[in-house]
Amino acid sequence: MFEIGQEEIAAVTEVLKSGRLTRFQAGTDGYLAKAERALAEKMGVKYALLVNSGTSALMCAMVALGIGPGDEVLLSAYTWISTPLAPMLLQAVPKLVEIDETLTMDPEDLERKISPRTKAIVVIHMANLPCDMDRIMEIANRHGIPVVEDACQAVGGLYKGRRLGTFGAIGCFSFNNYKNITCGEGGAIITDDPVLFDRARLWHDAGTFVQSYDAPVQIPMFAGQDYRASEIQGAMIFEQLKKLDGWMEQLRLRVKRMREIVEEVGKYRLAPHNDPESAATVVLQFDTPEEFDQRVGVIGWGSIFQNAGRHIFINWPPLVEKRAYRDDVNPYLTPAGADAHYDASAAPRTLDLLKRSAYLTPAWNIDLAKLEADTRAL
Ligand SMILES: Cc1ncc(COP(=O)(O)O)c(C=O)c1O
């Protein structure tokens, strides 16, 4: 959805010319610090940390919440593999929750799957589709389980007027090349909790103790990794953030138009949406996979597609085969993970829904007039 303009080129050039390519060199006047302040302000939260990917952001979130061996993390079955890998890499067990017709976490299945081992819930706002945050937060709060929002595919998205990523304890974003804004590869976490923020900072940088931040880390140091972002990434995100709301508004207007046309034409059913007023995605839903194949095959629109491959759990080999790099760090070889499985029976409703749903999202590079005409000609 993003475009890269002169502003990003100028900011990156400035970083390159300055020779200050890292947070360590640039300090609190640098682009990472400025982008973090801008992100926190835009989202209306206290803290933001830029990291080198959305996967790193999820890892930081898990570590911040203290997820580890013996724990179970519930997450919806429709996502990118990074979401389950984050707990798995910390020797916790990711357990799949079904999606409902909105293609986001089914609150009823969530409640059914909560067990005494459940230590976190990760909701995923796939393809700018907001989860039912009212119901999910009510369930999570009632059970005292923290929520992480994987908003990697929904940076700048809204649910009932509030930013996605700000409902749970921590929000995670990705800025890779397919997301709403980008710096090539990158990510961020946001939170209002100073301790979670400090824990995420420590984990993201083994050298946190030598970095300069607006606010120094207040908790005892523990061993971390290196998920640091560079000033080049900071510069791009600083500039892209200024454009994000305009792009999202444009997308929402295009989506509104397409939803109206689909409804007017009346031949296809829109999937239910948890907040139609701020929808930034159009999903068509069919009664059966066969009907989907017949009708979408006949239409053959260039911009209509099914999310059928890499975002579906049965296509994630390390999970399906339950393999870690060493057996003694493999959570599936422990009692907590013994009955976890990721074959088709783990979330059959999710597989069925994805086989009969199609995106018709009018992204910025799609000719809206042609799409309108095609839709009317159905
Ligand atoms: C839902 C979701 N979660 C997590 C990630 C991981 O982000 P990244 O590719 O920046 O590591 C992605 C990226 O594709 C994603 O789509």
PDBQT file of the ligand as one rigid body, heavy atoms in Angstrom, charges set to zero:
ROOT
HETATM    1  C1  LIG A 401       0.430 -11.661  10.820  1.00  0.00    +0.000 C 
HETATM    2  C2  LIG A 401       1.928 -11.530  10.785  1.00  0.00    +0.000 A 
HETATM    3  N1  LIG A 401       2.621 -11.689  11.927  1.00  0.00    +0.000 NA
HETATM    4  C3  LIG A 401       3.958 -11.577  11.962  1.00  0.00    +0.000 A 
HETATM    5  C4  LIG A 401       4.686 -11.291  10.832  1.00  0.00    +0.000 A 
HETATM    6  C5  LIG A 401       6.161 -11.213  10.892  1.00  0.00    +0.000 C 
HETATM    7  O1  LIG A 401       6.678  -9.995  10.432  1.00  0.00    +0.000 OA
HETATM    8  P1  LIG A 401       8.116  -9.916   9.767  1.00  0.00    +0.000 P 
HETATM    9  O2  LIG A 401       8.044 -10.501   8.392  1.00  0.00    +0.000 OA
HETATM   10  O3  LIG A 401       8.398  -8.439   9.749  1.00  0.00    +0.000 OA
HETATM   11  O4  LIG A 401       9.057 -10.646  10.642  1.00  0.00    +0.000 OA
HETATM   12  C6  LIG A 401       4.009 -11.111   9.621  1.00  0.00    +0.000 A 
HETATM   13  C7  LIG A 401       4.749 -10.797   8.392  1.00  0.00    +0.000 C 
HETATM   14  O5  LIG A 401       4.587 -11.279   7.316  1.00  0.00    +0.000 OA
HETATM   15  C8  LIG A 401       2.596 -11.245   9.594  1.00  0.00    +0.000 A 
HETATM   16  O6  LIG A 401       1.908 -11.111   8.450  1.00  0.00    +0.000 OA
ENDROOT
TORSDOF 0
